[in-house]
Each structure stands twice: as structure tokens, then as C-alpha cells.
Amino acid sequence: MLTVAIICGGKSAEHEISLQSAHNVYHALDPKNYKPLLIGIDKTGCWFLGTEQLLAHAEDPSRIRLDKSAAEPLVLGTDKSGSLINFRMLGGGRAVDVIFPVLHGPFGEDGTIQGILKTADIPFVGAGVLGSALGMDKDVMKRLLRDAGIPLGKFMVLRSHEAVPPFSHAAESLGLPFFVKPANMGSSVGIKKIHHEDEYQDSLRAAFAYDHKIILEEYIKGREIECAVLGNEEPVASVPGEVLCSAEFYSYEAKYLDEGSAVLVIPPELPAETIERIRTMAIKTFQTICADGLSRVDFFLKPDGALLVNEINTMPGFTKMSMYPKLFEASGVSYTHLLDRLITLAFQRFEKEKRLKTTYTLFEKVAER
């Protein structure tokens, strides 16, 4: 039986979403094959080790939180061997075989935790440092996808230390309405839809509260389509799904709190050729940003049939309302089997990377001459 440590929470505005995801993963792991542990990171960055009691009010998305009284502090520091931390032997000498970092947003989905885990030399689920960082930063991600020939909507990038362009320039470049959003954030946190000039400055301030770099994007009239990807070197794509939202856009509340404000249609009514285009472009997007394990790619399908990539999420939500597990369930992969596949992919990448040389001796230098 493998012990899986699920890391959740974190210093992110998506902290509570991560806790919901961890709760679902914890209970979906096959108890015949896995023993789950929880590692909760609070909003100040402190780490705690526990079991399901670590998640208080787990069934209520609006109240879920870390109950640190039900856990033991986990100190990140050097162990007796001198390594960063021995994740394989956590509190009480419990052996851990693999890490499942169900973290969303900054300090978790952006390569920071992934770097710690690689340094600690332990297998982990999901993209590595590079893929996570590229997937998190919407500015860099969009430029990389654009250079790969993947169609995107128009966008502008603003940095907090630069002069803000006038509203007239943004409106002329992107059209009205347009969106303002933090460059490094997910779950629709900090996003505003701008219709008039009097909304502009307040929206910029709201987005800059979460990031030093923000994105202005054109509003694209079309259907919102999502596709899940699973794999390492040979990824596969799920059937696509469509988001039908009664709100003005697919907001944080629609995604995680109000089950009635958005309907997920899986699969959507689309021609077979369009479905194949979506799946092919999802895999190309996944490979372009050097992702591993899993991702969800979000698209806009315009009335004229044009397909545009909105973004990619390298650690999509695993809540009961989340699209990623639902898409693969509709593709014939159950939630429990999906977690099996993800853990297997983590071990496969780990073993492949272990075969790489990490030393270069004097004898090898002489032999090359």
C-alpha cells in the first residue's frame, strides 16, 4: 500500500478551493491501494500534518478551513542527512511514497512547491517547475502559445511600475467590453468585465491587489469549451465540455459556491470535426508549455467556428463541481481510476528523471578530449 501525502491550502486567494479539492481527492483514493495523509499550508505559510480532521467544515465550501488543532506542525528544514526535508519520513516516522500537491494559484501551482519537491527527491503529481510556472503566468503563457501558432484573443499586459494607458487606448485596442485580470491567479479571482470608462481605474486597482502584472483581454463572444489532458510524453485528451453560465462570466462563485449558476454540458453538441480540433489543440497547448501529468485547457468557440485558447491550468480543481474529473468520467475514466493514473504518471516521470546524470567527473572530462 502506497502512502500519498496531499498538500493543500497555501498562501493564495484560492486557498479554500484547494481545501475542497484535497477533501475530494482524500476520499476518492482507493483505500485498498493508498493510505492518504494531508499536509495543510495555512495562509501565513506554516505547514501542518494530519488526516481528514485537518479539514474543518469540509462539506461546506463557504466555511471550509484548516483546523490546525487537529494536526501537528511540520517544520521545513534540514534533516540529519542534510537534505532540505525528508518527505519520505514525515512526523512520527510515517513513510510517504508520493506527493499530490492539490494547490491552486500562487505558491503552489506556479512551480514553487514543485521546486521544493524536486529538491527533496520525491515523486509528485502534476507539472514540474517549468510547466507550472509557464501555465501560471498568463502573459508568458500567451506569448509562448502565440509563438507556437496557437490562436488567441487580443491582449495587453500592464505592470505596476509602468504608466497606465488611458481607457481610450485599451478600448481602441481590445474593443468593448474587455476583461481585466491578474496575470498570476486562477479561479476568476480579481477579474472584472469593463463596459465603461468609470469602471476602468477601480478594476485595475483590484487586479493589482493580487499581482504586480495584469492582463487586459478582449471579450470574445462565443461558447466556453473546456478539455482535460492526461499524460506525460504521450498525453491524451478527454471529451470536451461546455460551460453554460447564467452570470455575466464564469466567476469564482459560479465555479465553486453556487451550483445553480452554471451548467456543465458534457459532451456539448458539436460536430465531430470540431471536437477533434478541440482535443488536438488541447494536447498541443499542453505540450507547448512543457506540462506533465494533467491540465485543463479552456477555449472560446466563436460563432464562425474559430477556436481560440483562453488559458491552460496545470492543477485544475478537484472539487465536486470541477470540470477536470467530470470530463474524464465522461470519457470512461472514473475519479478513482483517474487518481491512479496520475500517481502512476508521477512515478514514471520520477524514474525517468532519476536516470539522468547529475555528476561530471575529471575522468569523463579527460575522456572527451
Buried (B, 14 or more C-beta within 10 A) or exposed (E): EBBBBBBBBBBBBBBBBBBBBBBBBBEBBEEEEBBBBBBBBBBEEBBBBBEBEBBBEBEEBEEBBBBBEBBBEBEEEEBEEEEBBBBBEBBEEEEBBBBBBBBBBBBBBBBBBBBBBBEBBBBBBBBBBBBBBBBBBBBBBBBBBEEEEBBBBEBBBBBEEEEBBEBEEBBEBBEBBBBBBBBBBBBBBBBBBBEEEEBBEEBBEBBBEBBEBBBBBBBBEBBBBBBBBBBBEEBBBBBBBBBEBEEEBBBBBBBBBBEEBBEBEBBBEBEEEBBEBBBEBBBBBBBBBBBBBBBBBBBBBBEEEEBBBBBBBBBBBBBBBBBBBBBBBBBEBEBBBBBBBBBBBBBBBBEEEEEEEEEEEEEEEEEEE
